[in-house]
Amino acid sequence: MASFLRSAWVWGATALLAIFEFGVMAAIVLLDRDPLRRRAGRFLHWCGYMITRLLPSWRVLIEGKVPRPEDGAFIVVSNHQSHADIPVLSCMPLDCKWVAKKELFSIPVVGWMFGMAGQIAVDRKDSRAGAKALIQAARYLQQGMPVLFFPEGTRSRDGDLLRFQDGPFRLALKTGTPILPVVIEGTGKLLQRNSLLFTNASEFTVRVLNPIAADRESWADAGALRDAVHARMQHELDVMRGVAPEATAQPGRADALVS
């Protein structure tokens, strides 16, 4: 019963907030002439952050060094445990565009706001649409705007990392843009896959790892870069869960770290 009441409050409050926020978003987009829609993107992140404030027991911990705007563009790659990842990751103080499945953009109000903020929709069933999304992401990167990918392509059932797709890593090598791995833990326990009921989980961690340089001198191909990032993120996830020892240096190729 507690889970049902908790879920009814969160979903109901989110819907009411979204109606108000949609009006504000429309005004921002109407008045903003910035082709990158930075203000709209920041407002969308604020909307996600507000969802994490709906229950006093929820606590989001941001660990690690979050890049500043003057640090340039990064390709952010994050694991994906549940639908709660988006509002939790929105607490990270980083302007970025998201690459998300096109179905999300069709959700009334919330999905429309994603499109208005200039986020990138991708059809996972259409390879040509995937290529188009990468081209759009490359344009953002060229203008200094970070882009966030969920390289697993879908939510993990048990929280362990699924196989990563090549797209963001091919894009990194092609554009010379560093990879910024981000590991999120706790959201899978809060909102399990194929369920709309929120559990009593209350603490969620977003850990920002060291950036990894993406240059062809360091990596044989996108697959090598992909596998190194996957190994590093899986190790860090194991550390966060207490099933792997804390290392003095993050696993992976130390010579590929961005100074």
C-alpha positions in Angstrom: 0.0 0.0 0.0 2.8 2.4 0.9 4.5 1.8 -2.5 1.2 2.5 -4.3 0.6 5.8 -2.4 4.2 6.8 -2.9 4.0 6.1 -6.7 0.6 7.9 -7.0 2.1 11.0 -5.4 5.2 11.0 -7.5 3.5 10.4 -10.9 0.6 12.8 -10.1 2.9 15.6 -8.9 5.1 15.0 -11.9 2.2 15.4 -14.3 1.0 18.6 -12.6 4.5 20.1 -12.7 4.9 19.1 -16.3 1.8 21.1 -17.3 3.2 24.3 -15.7 6.7 23.6 -16.9 5.5 23.2 -20.5 4.2 26.7 -20.5 7.5 28.1 -19.2 9.4 26.0 -21.8 7.3 27.3 -24.6 8.1 30.9 -23.5 11.8 30.2 -23.3 11.9 28.7 -26.8 9.8 31.5 -28.2 12.2 34.2 -26.8 15.5 32.4 -27.1 17.5 32.9 -30.3 20.4 30.6 -29.3 20.7 27.8 -31.9 21.9 25.4 -29.1 18.9 26.2 -27.0 21.0 26.3 -23.8 18.4 28.0 -21.7 15.7 25.5 -22.7 18.2 22.6 -22.0 19.0 24.1 -18.5 15.3 24.5 -17.8 14.7 20.9 -18.8 17.4 19.7 -16.4 15.8 21.8 -13.6 12.5 20.1 -14.3 14.3 16.7 -13.9 15.9 17.9 -10.7 12.5 19.0 -9.3 11.3 15.4 -9.7 14.0 14.2 -7.3 12.7 16.7 -4.7 9.2 15.3 -4.6 10.0 13.0 -1.7 12.1 14.3 1.3 13.8 10.9 1.7 15.3 10.9 -1.8 19.0 11.9 -1.8 21.2 12.3 -4.9 24.9 12.2 -4.4 27.2 13.6 -7.2 30.7 12.3 -6.9 33.8 13.2 -9.0 34.7 16.2 -11.1 32.0 17.6 -13.3 33.6 19.4 -16.3 33.1 23.2 -16.6 31.9 24.9 -19.8 35.4 26.1 -20.5 36.7 22.5 -20.5 35.0 22.0 -23.9 32.8 19.3 -25.3 32.6 15.7 -24.0 30.7 12.6 -25.0 29.1 11.5 -21.8 28.3 7.8 -21.5 26.2 6.6 -18.7 24.8 3.2 -17.6 21.0 2.9 -17.7 19.1 1.2 -14.8 15.6 2.7 -14.9 13.4 5.6 -16.1 14.5 7.4 -12.9 18.0 7.8 -14.4 17.0 10.9 -16.3 15.9 13.0 -13.4 18.8 11.8 -11.2 21.3 12.6 -13.9 19.7 16.0 -14.3 21.0 16.9 -10.9 24.5 16.8 -12.4 25.6 20.5 -13.0 26.4 20.0 -16.7 24.8 21.5 -19.8 24.4 18.7 -22.3 22.1 17.3 -25.0 20.7 13.8 -24.5 20.4 11.0 -27.1 17.2 9.2 -26.3 14.8 6.8 -28.0 12.2 8.5 -30.2 9.3 7.0 -28.2 10.2 9.3 -25.3 9.6 12.3 -27.6 6.1 11.1 -28.3 5.0 11.3 -24.6 2.6 14.2 -24.2 4.0 17.3 -22.6 7.2 15.7 -21.2 8.3 14.3 -24.6 7.4 17.5 -26.3 9.7 19.4 -23.9 12.6 17.1 -24.9 12.1 18.1 -28.5 11.7 21.8 -27.7 15.0 21.7 -25.7 16.9 20.3 -28.8 17.5 16.8 -27.5 18.3 14.1 -30.0 15.8 11.4 -30.9 17.0 8.1 -32.2 15.0 5.2 -33.7 16.7 2.1 -32.4 15.1 0.0 -35.2 16.4 2.2 -38.1 20.1 2.3 -38.8 19.8 5.3 -41.0 18.0 7.2 -38.2 20.9 6.2 -35.9 23.4 7.7 -38.4 21.3 10.9 -38.6 21.3 11.1 -34.8 25.1 10.8 -34.7 25.4 13.6 -37.3 23.2 15.8 -35.1 25.4 14.9 -32.1 28.5 15.8 -34.0 27.2 19.2 -34.8 26.5 19.9 -31.1 30.0 18.7 -30.2 31.6 21.0 -32.8 29.9 23.9 -31.1 31.2 22.9 -27.7 28.0 21.3 -26.4 28.5 17.9 -24.6 26.2 15.1 -25.6 25.0 12.3 -23.3 24.5 8.7 -24.5 23.2 5.5 -22.9 25.4 3.1 -24.8 23.6 0.0 -23.5 20.6 1.2 -25.6 18.1 0.0 -23.1 17.7 -0.5 -19.3 19.6 -3.3 -17.6 17.4 -5.8 -15.8 19.9 -6.6 -13.0 21.9 -3.4 -12.9 25.0 -5.0 -14.5 26.2 -3.4 -17.7 24.9 -4.7 -20.9 27.1 -4.7 -24.1 27.8 -1.2 -25.3 26.8 -0.1 -28.8 29.6 1.3 -31.0 27.9 4.7 -32.0 29.2 7.1 -29.3 32.7 5.6 -29.5 32.9 5.8 -33.3 31.8 9.4 -32.9 34.4 10.1 -30.3 37.2 8.8 -32.6 35.9 10.6 -35.6 35.6 14.0 -33.8 38.5 13.6 -31.4 36.1 14.3 -28.5 37.0 12.8 -25.0 34.7 10.3 -23.4 33.3 11.1 -20.0 32.1 7.9 -18.2 29.4 8.4 -15.6 28.2 5.5 -13.4 24.8 5.7 -11.7 23.8 3.4 -9.0 20.5 3.0 -7.0 17.9 3.9 -9.5 17.3 0.3 -10.6 16.2 -0.5 -7.0 13.9 2.5 -7.0 12.0 1.9 -10.2 12.4 -1.6 -11.6 12.0 -2.4 -15.2 8.4 -2.9 -16.4 7.0 -1.4 -13.2 5.5 1.9 -12.4 5.7 1.5 -8.6 8.4 3.3 -6.7 10.1 1.3 -3.9 11.4 2.8 -0.7 15.0 3.1 -2.1 16.2 6.6 -1.2 19.9 7.1 -2.1 21.2 7.4 -5.6 24.8 8.0 -6.6 26.1 9.6 -9.8 29.9 9.1 -10.0 31.8 11.0 -12.7 35.0 9.2 -13.7 38.1 10.6 -15.3 37.7 11.6 -19.0 39.3 9.3 -21.6 41.0 10.8 -24.6 39.7 9.6 -27.9 42.5 9.7 -30.5 43.5 7.2 -33.1 47.0 7.0 -31.8 45.7 5.4 -28.5 43.0 3.1 -29.8 43.1 0.6 -32.6 39.4 1.2 -33.3 36.1 2.1 -31.7 35.7 -1.4 -30.4 38.8 -1.1 -28.3 37.7 2.2 -26.9 34.2 0.8 -26.2 35.6 -2.2 -24.4 38.0 -0.2 -22.2 35.2 2.2 -21.2 32.9 -0.7 -20.5 35.5 -2.4 -18.3 36.2 0.8 -16.3 32.5 1.5 -15.7 31.8 -2.1 -14.7 34.7 -2.0 -12.3 33.5 1.2 -10.7 29.9 -0.1 -10.5 31.3 -3.2 -8.6 33.3 -0.9 -6.3 30.1 1.1 -5.5 28.3 -2.1 -4.7 31.1 -3.3 -2.5 31.9 -6.4 -4.6 35.3 -5.2 -6.0 38.3 -3.6 -4.2 38.8 0.2 -4.6 41.8 0.7 -6.9 44.4 3.4 -6.6 43.8 4.2 -10.3 40.8 3.6 -12.3 41.1 0.5 -14.6 41.7 1.1 -18.2 44.5 2.7 -20.3 46.2 5.3 -18.1 47.9 6.8 -21.1 44.6 7.6 -22.6 43.5 9.9 -19.7 42.8 13.5 -20.3 45.1 15.7 -18.1 
